[in-house]
């Protein structure tokens, strides 16, 4: 059985990936405390200790606004840290899977992006993640870049959009969600399943792995969350993104289509509405 090393494995996605990957791999994992990817010596030592056949690189600074206010740290972790991992993968003959983001596509597009759409990263976070992509593609012969959409998951430990909307509803608070930014909601479990299929059957390259469906705004996602939880969806108020004064710019479009998955003959990912319903009823209620 091949050995899979997962960095950043204690996060929302990492925990689901660990559980699913154990079906096919001997899984070893680290978190930010155990492995500082900005320290090249520490990365070398991790490879010596774990000797992975495949490395799944999740470790990242994902706080978009935190990246904007601390660009040096964002670049060190998301770009240079990824470079360190890529160099060690090349030196040790390991395959590398790098999790990236559809936030690398900026501008005012009205259409979802494919894997070959030109990147126009605007925020520090997006720029640092895109630089990481370039390192993987330039350095690792057996390298995979898998871009995620608006991720949801984590269950009872969820602190992101789904959990926030449900918490506001249960507390009787005003619920506001923007209607001028669009994306592809993506369930961590479905994403993890897709990543494992890519490793097993896909060729090295760039992939999108998002739940299917047309681009959707946060307002409609918030309404779908409440409907899935049996709460009156009319409680959500649609607002412009200008209502939230955030440090980092957000692209108008963060939706994608999984063209490379289709071309590889891999299974299509189910509609985001179905995945969201399962997540809320099975893990949140």
N, C-alpha and C positions, 0 to 999 in steps of 0.2 A: 504493500500500500504506500502510495506517495505521501510525502509530508508537506503540509500546507502551513505556512507561517502567516498569521494575520496581525498586522500592526493596527493600533487604535481599536482593539477588539472589544472594548467595554462600552462603546457608544451604542446609540439606538440601532444602527445598522449592524454593527459588529456582533452584537449578541445573537441576532437572528442568523447571520451568516455562519457563525460558529456552530450553531445547532444543526443547520442544514448541511454544512460541509462535512460534518462528522460521518455522514452516510457514505462518503466516497474517499475521504482523506484521513490520515493521521494528522489531527489539528493541534498546532501549538500557537500560542498567541501572546501578545504583549500589549501594554497600554502606555500612555504618555509617561507614567511614573517609572515604568520598567525600561523603556527605551526612548531616549531623546533622539529623534531622527535628525536633528540639527548637528549632532555630534558624530562625525564620520567614524571615529574610533569605536564608539558605542555600537554603531551599525555593523562594523566589521566583526566585533565581538559577538553580536547576536547571530550573525551568519555562521560563525564558527561553532557557537553553542547549539544552534537549532538545525543547521544544515538542511534548509528547505529545498524541495524540488520546485515548489511554486510559492511565490510571495504575493499576498493580497494586501495592497497598501491602502489602508483606510485612514491612518493617522493624519490629521489635518487640523488647521485652525478654521473652523466652520462658522464662527460668529461673524457675519458679514459686516456689521457695524463695528465690531471690535477690530477687524482687519483694517477698516478704513481709518481708525484712530491710532492704530499701531502697525503701520505698513512694513516696518523693518522686521518685526516678528512674523507677520504674515508671509513675507517673502522667504524668511529663513525656514519656516516650517513647511509651507505648501510648495515652494519651488526648490530651494536648496536641499531640504530634507528629502524630497522626492528624488533629486539628483543623486544623493548619497545611496538611497535604496537601489536606484537603477544601476549605478556603477557596481555595486556589490552583486546584484543579480547577474550582470554581464560577466563579472570575474568568476562567479561560482557556477555559471551555467544554469541558473534558475529562471523559470518563466516569471514574469511580473504582470500583475493585474492592478491597474491604477484606477481608483474611483474618482471621476471628475464630475462636472456639473454643466447643465445647460445654461447656466448664468454667463458662460463665456460668450454668448451671442447677445450683443448689445443692439442699439438702434431702435427703430420704430416699426419693425416688421409686423405685418398682419397675418403671416403664415408661420406654421411650425417649422422647425429646422431639421435638416437631415445631417448625417454624419459629415458630409462634404461641404456644408454651408460655411462661408467664410466667418471666422471668429472675429468679434469686435468687443473684447472685454472692456468694461467701463469702470467697474469698482476695483479696489485693491484686491479683494477676495478673488474676483473673476480673473484678474490679470495674473495673480500668483498661481491659481489652479491651472490656467492655460500654459504658463511657463512649465509647470510640472508635466503637463501632457507632452510638451515638446521635448523635454528631457527623456521621457520614456520612449518616445518614438525615435529619437536620435541615438540613444545609447543601447537599448535592450533589443536584441535580435528577436526574442520570443516575448514581445510586449503587447499587452492589451490595455486599451483605454476604454472604460465604460462610463458613460455620462448618465447621471441620474436627474430626475425632475424634482418636483416639489415632494420631498419625501415625508411619509407619515409612518409611524410605528412606535414601538417602545412599550406599549401596553400601559400598565400602572405607573411606569416610570416616564411616560411621555410628558415632555414639557413644551412641546411645539404647538403648531396651529390647532390640531384637533383637540388637544387637551385644554388649550386656552379657551377655545370656543365653548366647550362643554362646561368648563369651570365658570365662565361668565354667565352662561345660561342657568346653571344650578344656583348661582349666587344672586340671580335676578338683576344682573348688571346690564347696562346698555351694550349691545353687540354691534360693532361697526366693522365692515370689511370692504376692501377696495374693489372697484369694478372696472379699473382701467389697466390692470396688469394681468397677464395671462400665462398659464403654465400647464404642465402635465402632472397631475397628482400621481404619486407612485408609492405603492405599499412596500415596506422593507422586505417582507417575506417574498413577495413576487419578484422583487429586484434581486434578492439573494438567489432564488431559484434560477433566474436568467443568467446571472454571473456564473454559476456552477455549470450551466449548459454551455456557455461560451467557452469556458476553460476546457470542457470535455470534447466539444465538437467544432468549435469555431476556429478560424484562422486568426493569427495575430493581426491587430488593427484596431480601428475605432468603432465603437458600438454605442447606440442609444438603447437604454432599457427602461422604458416608461410604460405605465399602464395605458391602454388604448383609449381613444376618445378625442374629440375635437378640443382645441385649446379652451380653457375655462378660467374664469377670473375667481379671485378669492371670495367674492360675495356669493357666487353660486356654490363654491365648495362649502362655505360656512352654512348655507341653507341645507345642503346635502348632509352635512354632519348632524344637524338638528333633526332632520327627517329620519335619519338612521337611528337616532337615539329616542325617537318618539316625542320630540319637543317641537312646539310651534315654530316653523321656520320663518314666519313673518316677523319674528323678533329681530331679525338681522337687518341693519340699516346699510344701504349701499352708499359709499363715500368715495371721493377721489383720493388718489395716493397723496395728494398735497395736504390731506388732513393729518398725515403722520410726518413729523419732522425728523427724518432719519439721516444719520451721517453719510451712509453709502447710497449711491444711485442704484436703482433697480431697473433692469431692462423691461420694456413693455411686454416682450414675448420671451418666455422661458419654456415653451412647449416644444416637443420633439416628436419625430416619427422614427420607428425602429426599422429603418430600411436595411441595415446590415444584418440584423437578426433574420429578417425575411429572406435576404439573399443567401444566407448560410443554411436555409432550410430549417431553422430552429422554430419552436412553437411560438405563436403569437401570445402576447401578454393580454390578460383579460381587461375588460373595461374598468376604469378607475372607480366608477360608482359601485360596482359589484365588490371590488376589493375593499373600498371604504366601508361598505355595509358589513362585510365580514369582520373587518378590524374592530369596528365599534361594538358590534353585538357579541363578539367572541372574546375580546381582550379589554374592552373599556367599561362595559356595563356590569 
